[in-house]
Amino acid sequence: MPRVIGLMSGSALDGLDIACVDFSSVGAYPTEKWAFNIVHAETIPYSGDWAKTLSTATELDARSYLLLHTSYGHYLGRCVNDFIAKYNLKLDDIDLVASHGHTVFHEPWNGMTGQIGDGAAISAETRLLVVNDLRSMDVAYGGQGAPIVPIGEIHLFNEYRLLLNIGGIANITDRKYQIAFDICPANRMLNKLVQQHFNKEYDENGEYSSKGTVNEILLNKLNQLDYYKKTYPKSLSNSFGLNIVYPLLESDSIDIHDTLRTYIEHIVQQTSNAIQLIIENEKQDKSVYAKCKILITGGGAHNKFLFQCLKSKLEEKFSIEVEYPDVNVVDFKEALIMAFIGLLRIQNKTNVLASVTGAKIDSIGGAVWRS
């Protein structure tokens, strides 16, 4: 039974997610049935210095960027060591560490994606087998390099038809059609607004957004952005939210509660539009989703106001069944799937799907580092 430690740092910059996962499978590749057990998991919050450093990494010169790549890799390795010690894990029982790293640049239209966190440094710190740089092979084949989580969603969450992750960027997967794409910036925008105006890390349970009303003018400006007119495969970089969306949110003299409520509505509408886009592109009737289950994960799932707005919209429009899953799955699904992607890499099995990213072929992505 392989045991893998998965690492994920998302664009919301709320911390490093670490999950130790045991995997098992029955049957032969490529139709084997997978199961998992999250043994231990936690989020290590970023210090103020790390959060600032990561959020401004796009501004660095080449040498400083590479130095950050290395130092962040050593930091990740030390976090893994602390995690192993905290939970009294046996080093010999851990087969590998799979690290997503932290995305700084993502320009698939230029054939480039960049996640910092040097795999060699992680391996040197931990003395474990490490897999990282999970997106580059897909991008080299002409793909978006995102989303990459659907391979795990398809194999590990077969009780759900749809999977919605509300992280720094929201993305959706349809398991049946093997379609997935980024929907819109999400937590990164909400968090940034709350940090700026209330000096809080995030809008707990939608406390601030629930007090506002939707500003239709702002909502229309957001919904008219060009990205939402594109069909899939498509993906978003952090710069779309920071350089295009956030300035819109701060451009008008709107009460901050109304701005937050409007952005909640934007996330809800764009999620609904994303599902409608799949229906239209696949030439289906909306009844195709009647009574199917959707799994909602990521930090946004803890925002009770956002969750309830989504639930009401999806149940009313599509008759989709929305349920709140196990808290470990909500918080650590992406770290879990990074672990799974790394495991597939060392087993020399497909771990990124061309049907999702638009690449020429499926690929086996990831750099391998042996200490």
TAUR-V543747 format. One line per field, one symbol per residue. phi: phi as a letter, one per 40 degrees, with the letter a starting at -180 (. if undefined). burial: # if it has 24 or more other C-alpha atoms within 12 Angstrom, else .. A space follows every 10 residues. Layout:
phi->???
burial->???
This chain:
phi->.cbbbbbabc ccgciccbbc bcbaabhbcc bcbbbabcca aabccccdcc cccccbcccc cdccccccdc cccccccccc ccccccbfcc dccccabbbc gbcbbabccb gaabbchdcc ccccccgbcb bafcbccccc cgccgacbcd dccccbbccb cbbbbbbdbc abbbcccfba accacbddcc ccccccbbfb caccfgdccc ccbcccccdc cccccddccc cccaabcccc cccbccdccb cbcbdccccc cccdcccccc ccccccccdc ccfbcccdbd gccbcbbgdc ccccccdccc dccccccbfc cbbccdcccd cbdccdcccc cccccccfbd bbcccccgcc acabbhcbbb c
burial->.######### ########## ###....... ...####### ####.#...# #.###.##.. ....#..### #######.## #.##...... ...####### ########.. .######### ########## ########## ########## ########.# ########## ######.### ########## ####...... ####.#.### ...##..##. .##...##.. ########## ##.###.### .....##### ########## ########.. .....#.##. .######### ###.###### #.###.##.# #####..### ########## ######..## #########. .########. .
